[in-house]
Amino acid sequence: MKEQLQDKIMSRIIKDDDSGCWIWQGQISNSGYGKLQIKDEVYGTKTESAQVVSYMAFVESSTEGKLIHTSCKNRLCVNPEHLVPHEK
């Protein structure tokens, strides 16, 4: 599953060599954050933040009890090196 999520993320980004950001090119929410649909065992399919999905795909499978923010402050960045978990 992680590999599928990684492929999904990588197919929807442009890498910015200057900032190191991975700029999300998929759907964007009204608040300016990337979003995408993923399969969920409980709900079937659900819409999730692209930053959360990237964190799950490249760093840690579970984000339960965590909010994911970017150290670069770019709402469209999904680079796992820029993603920082914070306790809810």
C-alpha positions in Angstrom: 0.0 0.0 0.0 2.8 2.4 0.8 4.3 1.9 -2.6 1.0 2.7 -4.3 0.6 5.9 -2.2 4.2 6.9 -3.1 3.5 6.4 -6.8 0.2 8.4 -6.5 2.1 11.3 -4.8 5.0 11.3 -7.2 2.7 11.3 -10.3 1.1 14.6 -9.1 4.1 16.7 -8.1 6.7 19.1 -9.6 10.0 19.4 -7.7 11.2 22.9 -7.1 15.0 22.7 -7.1 15.4 26.0 -5.4 13.2 25.4 -2.3 13.3 21.6 -2.3 9.5 21.6 -2.2 7.4 19.0 -4.0 4.6 21.2 -5.4 1.2 19.4 -5.5 -0.4 19.4 -8.9 -3.6 17.5 -8.1 -6.8 18.7 -6.6 -6.6 21.8 -4.3 -9.0 22.5 -1.5 -10.7 25.9 -1.0 -8.1 26.6 1.7 -5.3 26.1 -0.7 -4.0 22.7 0.4 -3.6 19.7 -1.9 -6.1 16.9 -1.5 -6.7 13.4 -3.0 -8.9 10.4 -2.6 -7.4 7.3 -1.0 -8.9 3.8 -0.2 -9.8 3.4 3.4 -10.6 0.1 5.1 -13.4 1.6 7.1 -14.9 4.2 4.7 -14.1 2.7 1.3 -12.8 5.9 -0.3 -12.1 9.2 1.4 -10.6 12.6 0.6 -7.5 13.3 2.6 -4.9 16.1 2.7 -2.0 15.5 0.2 0.4 16.4 3.0 -1.0 13.7 5.3 -1.0 11.1 2.5 2.6 12.0 1.7 3.6 11.6 5.3 1.8 8.2 5.5 3.5 7.1 2.3 7.1 8.1 3.0 7.4 8.5 6.7 5.0 6.7 9.0 1.8 4.7 8.2 -0.3 6.3 10.9 -1.0 9.9 11.5 -3.5 9.2 14.2 -3.4 11.9 16.9 -1.1 14.1 14.7 -1.5 17.2 12.6 0.9 17.5 9.7 2.5 20.9 8.9 5.2 22.0 6.5 8.5 23.5 7.7 8.6 25.5 4.5 5.1 27.0 5.0 4.1 26.2 1.4 0.5 24.9 1.4 1.1 22.8 -1.7 4.4 21.2 -0.6 4.2 17.5 0.0 8.0 16.8 0.4 8.3 14.3 3.3 11.5 16.1 4.4 9.4 19.3 4.9 6.5 17.6 6.8 6.5 18.0 10.5 4.0 16.2 12.8 2.5 18.0 15.8 0.3 16.5 18.5 -3.4 17.3 18.2 
